[in-house]
């Protein structure tokens, strides 16, 4: 069934302008931080622009909603800017529409003056070493998405996700710090967050007694922010060791409940992965063995370089992200631009994404003419196979999540798309 004319009129507000005054119709694919920052920048530098932000999910904000650690609400609060963005009569949110599936990319190109692809980096970088197929190894983003109640997290389909008593994290950047901190905190440490408590309970972090982080680089070149490391050290009941020595980072700056049992976090530097195996002997049944070689760089490694083995019940990889084929926008075109991670191959922080989005907006502005001859969203509407989710629909989902929050939480997210669809259907009826 194609989108109805009545519904289309409902999501396209009267801007007080006729089509002759619209300078350009811009489609942005992806409503994460880069896509939203790009829309904000275009409003400032392109007079009379009309922007449509397409999102594959019913919920906007991408990484901010499902990737940023649930206990870092300060970072997530940037969505307040984006709420004002979608309140503009020049911007539309069209959710639950997968470009390339629900809407052909070619149709998008034909009806919009410019298309900006801002789909991020959805795939985690694969480990470059042999890995036993039976080893419990998950990507950090899958763990973060699980704790953020993402319905599409791979962990949501697994029969059991309990991590055991020892977790090894490969990587030493901010994402690795996020994982270590989220697993180290007690339940009370999540007050004021939007963590998925059912997911935390399934992971059973209270049973963890040791977390090990392996850094390829030396301590002097570590990639975590000092504030992230300090936050980890400040968790009551957590002891942090760097290459076997107790960290001297002050731990009395934060207060909170102590874990039921003390947790030892160990960070080892100059560790190059060799292989990941699964122990099947009686002494270490179902324990993962991570073998490394010690050296400051590949050039310094040799057959005589020291080798180390680490044992863990679960391994989390935090070694970065890479682009995967999204199935559209791969043929170069003058009116198609990429922004953010899918353009640079790197998943930057919010400040970097804002700067990249601004650059993209300026590139679009330099090409905009005086008047658009295209119809934008109205032109693609007949090709949509289903009624999309508007920003008003999303606000109904948002309100429902906040209303059902348990004590100490700011919201309880829905963990299935069908639950969100039910809320939208009830709101429209």
N, C-alpha and C positions, 0 to 999 in steps of 0.2 A: 504494500500500500504506500503510495507516495505521500509526502508531507501535505497537510491540508492548508488551504489558503487562509482559513481563519487562524490556524496556529501560527502561520508565517507572519501574519499581521500582528500577532501577539508578541513575537520575539523581535520584530523590527519596529522600534518606536518611531514616532513622528519627530524627526529632527528639526522640523521647521525649515528644512531646505528642500528644494526640488533637485532631481538628479543632475540638472544642468550645472549646479554649483559644486558638485562633488569632484574633487581634483583627482582622486584615485580610490579604487577599491583594493584593499590589501587583505589577503588571507594569511593567517598565521597558523601553522600546523603544530600544535603542542601548546598547552597552557601552563607549563612549568615556569620557573622563574625567568628563563631567557625569553620565552615567548611573551610573557606579561611585561617584562621590562622593555622589550622591543615595542610593544603596543603603546606603553607610556611615552617612550621617546618619540614615536611617530606623531602622537597627539601634539607634542610640543613643536616639532619641526616641519610638519606637513599640514598646512591649512586645509580645512574642509575634507580631510581624509575620512573614509569609512573603513573600519577594521572589523573583520570577522575572525575570531579565534576558535579553531576547531580542536576538539579533544576526543580521543578514543573512548575515554571513560565518562561516566556520568558526573564525576567529581573533578573539579579543576585543581590546579596548583602543582601537579606532578610530584617532583622531588620534595617540595616543601611539605606536602601532605604525607607522602609514603616513604621518603628517604632520609629526611633529617631526623636525628635522634629524638624520640618522643619527650625526653626530659629537657630538651633545649627549646623551650617555647619562645624565648626571646627571638631566636632566628626565624621561627615559624610565623611570628607576628607581622612579618613583611606582607603577609596576605591581606592585611588591612588596607595597604595601598592598592592592592589588586581589586579588592571589593569596590573601592571608589572608581577604579578604572572601568569595571563592568557596569558601573552606574552611569557612565557617560552615554549620551545619546548618539555617539559616533562609534561605539564598540559593542559588538555582540559576542556572546559565548554560545557556541553550538557543541554541546557535549553528546557523548554516546554515538559518535560518528567516526568510523575508522576510514581514513583516507586510503584509497586503493582497494577497499572492500565495499564499504557502504556507499562511498562516493568516489568515482574514478578520478584520478589525479588530473587527467587530461581535461575533464570538465571544469575542474578548479582553475586550471590555467586559462581556459577559454573565457571564463567569466570574471576573473580578477586581473587587475593590471599587474599586480605583483603577488608572488607566493613566497612566504618566508617559512622555511622548514626549521623547526626548533624542537626536535624530538629527543635531544640529549644523547646520552650514551647508555643504552639499556643493558648491555651485556658486560659481564665481568671478564677480566682478562684470565685466560686459561693458564694453569700452572705449566711451566716449561720443563717439567721433569716427569719421569715415570710415576704413575699413581696406581695403587692397588684398587681394582674396581669395587671391592667391598668396604673400603675405608669410608667412614662418615666424614665427608668433606663438603662444606657449604660455603657459598660466597657471602661476604659480609653484607652486601646489599639485600640478599634474600632474607638474612636474619633481621636486618633493620626493617624491611618491608613487612615481615611477619609481626614484629613487635608494633608496627604502625597499622596493623589490621588491614593490610592490603589483601583483597580477595584473590589476587593473582600470584601471591608469593608461593614459590615451589614448596615451601615447608608446610603449607596448609593442606597439601594432599598426601603428606607422608603419614604412615601408620603410627610412628613414634618419633618424637623430636627431642627426647630427653638427652641432655648433653653429657651426663656422667659427672665424674668428680674432677676431671682435668681437661682443660681446653687449651689448645695451642692456636695462636693467631699468627698467620704469616703476613708480615707487613708492620710498619711502624709509623704510618701517617695518621692523620686525624680520624679517618674511618676506623683504623685499628684501635685508636684510643676510645672512640665511641663504643665499639663492641666490648672492649674490656670494662669500661665504666658501667655499661648497661647490665652486664653480667655480674658485676661486683656489688651493685647497689641492693639494699634491702627494699622491701615493699614500700616502706615509708619514704624512701628516697625518691619515689615517683609522685609525691603529692604535687598537685598542680600540673600534671602532665596529661597526655592523651594516650598513654600506653595501652596496648591490648593486654589486659590482665590474664585472660584465658591463655594467650600465647606464652606469657611469662611463666604461668603455672605449668604449662606443658614442657617448657625448656628446663624447668626445675633448677634455676640458677643457685638456689640456696644450698644445693648439694655440692657445688663446686668448691674445692679447697685449693686449687692451683690453676693459675692462668699464665701461660708462657707466650711471650711475643718474640718473634724472630725478625731481626732487622738485617737487611743485606748491607746497609751502609754503617759506617762507624758512628759513634755517639755524636761527634762534632757535626755530622751531616744529617742528623735525624730530622724527619720531615713533620713531626707533630708540632703543633703550636704549644708554647710553654704553658699557656692557660689550660689547655686540654690535659697536659700531664699533671699540672697542679691539682686539677679537679679530681683526677683519679687518685692521687696521693692523699687527698683530703677526705676520702670516704672512710668513716669509722670502721675499724676492724680489718682494714686492708694494709698490708705491708708490701712495699715495692722495692725490688732489688734490680740493680743495673750491673750486668756481668758479675753477679754474685755478691755485690756490695749493696748494703742497705742505702736507699736513696736518702739524701739529706734535705730533700724538699720539705718545707714546713707542712705539717698535717693538722694544725690546730686552727686553721682559718675557717673551716666549715664545721657545723655541728649537725648532729643527726643520730638516729639509732644505730647501734653497732650490730653487725651481722651476728647470726646465731653461732657461727664458727668463723674463726679468723681465716682470711684468704691471703695467700702469698701470690704476688704478681711478679714474675721474673722477665726481664728484658735482656736478650742476648744480641750483641752486635757483630757485624762482619760475618754473618751466616749466609752462605750460598747453598741453596737447596740442591740435593743430589737425587733423592727419591723419597717416596712415601709408600710405606708398606703396611701390611696388616699382620700383626702377630697372632699366630694360631696355636702356640704352645700352651701348656697348662698354666704356666706361671702368669702369663699376660694375655689371656684369652680375650679376643676382640679389642685389644689395645693397638692403637696406630703408632707406628714408628716413623718418625721424620728424621731422615739422615741429612746432615749438612757437612760442608767443608768450610773451614775458617780461612778468611783472607780478606784484605781490604779492597781488592778488586780482582777481576778475572785475570789480569796480567800477573798478579802475585800468587795465583793458585798453581799448585803443582801436585804431583803424586804424593809428595811428602807433607803437604799442608795438613794440619790437624783435622781430624774428622770427629764429628759429634753425633750422637743419636738422642732424640727426645721422644718420650712416650706420652700419649694423650688419649683420652676417650673420644674426643671430637676435634676436628681441625676446621678453622674458619680462615678463608683467604681474603686478604685486604690489600691486593696488589694493583689496583686500578681497574679501569674500564676500557672497553673498546667498542667501536661501532659495529653494528650488524646491518645487513641489508634490510631496508624497510620496504622495498618493493615499489618505490615511486620516487620521482624527482632525481633520478640518477643520470638522466641525459641532460647535459648542460643547456641552459636556456637563459636568455637575457632577463627574463622576468622572474626567475627562480633564484632565491638566495638561501644560504644556510647560515644559521646563527648558533652560537654557543658550542657545546660539546660536540655536536654532530659536524661542526665546521672545523674545530681545532683538534679533535681527537683527544681532548683532555676535559675532565669534569672539574671545572674551577669552582671557587667559592662565590658567594652572592655578589661581592664587589666586582669580581672578574666577569661574571655573567652580565652584570649591569653594564659594564664598559663595552663588552662585545655586542650586546643588544643595541646600545647607542650607536656604535659604528655601523651596524646593519641598517638602522633607521636612517642614518645620514646617507648611506648608499642609495636607499630607496628614494629619499627626498631629492637627491641630485638628478634622478631620472623622471620625476613626476612632471607631467604636463599641466596645463591650465584646467583641463576638463576631461573627465573620464567618459569614454563611450560605452563602457561595460555596465553590467547590472549587479555584479557582486553576488551576495547571498540570494537575492531574488532569482538570479539566473540558474543557480544550482539546485534550488528547492525542488523542482520537479524530478530530479534524479535521485533524491534521497529515498531509500527504501523503507525508512521508519521515521517516526516523529522524534526529533532530537530533544535533548535535555537543554532547557534554557537556563539562564542564570537565576531566574525566579524559582525554577524547579530545584536547582542546587541549594538555594537558600532554605527551601523547605526541608531538604535532607540535612543540611547543617543544623537547623533548629531542632530537628528530631534527635540528632546525635547529642546535642547539648542537653536536651531535656532528659534523656535517659542516662546521663552520666552518674556513676556511682560516687559515693562520698570520697573526696580527695582527688577527683579527676575532673578535668574541664569538659570532657565529652566521652562518650562511648561510641566509637565508630562502628558502622555496619561492616560486617566481614563477608558480605556477598552482594553481588550486583543486583540480585533479585529483590533483596530487602530495600535497596535504594529505589528500584523501579516501583515497588509497592507504595512507598512514600509519595513518589511523584504522582502515581495514579490516584491515590486518595486525595491529594491536594487539588488535582485537576477536576475531580468528580464533583 
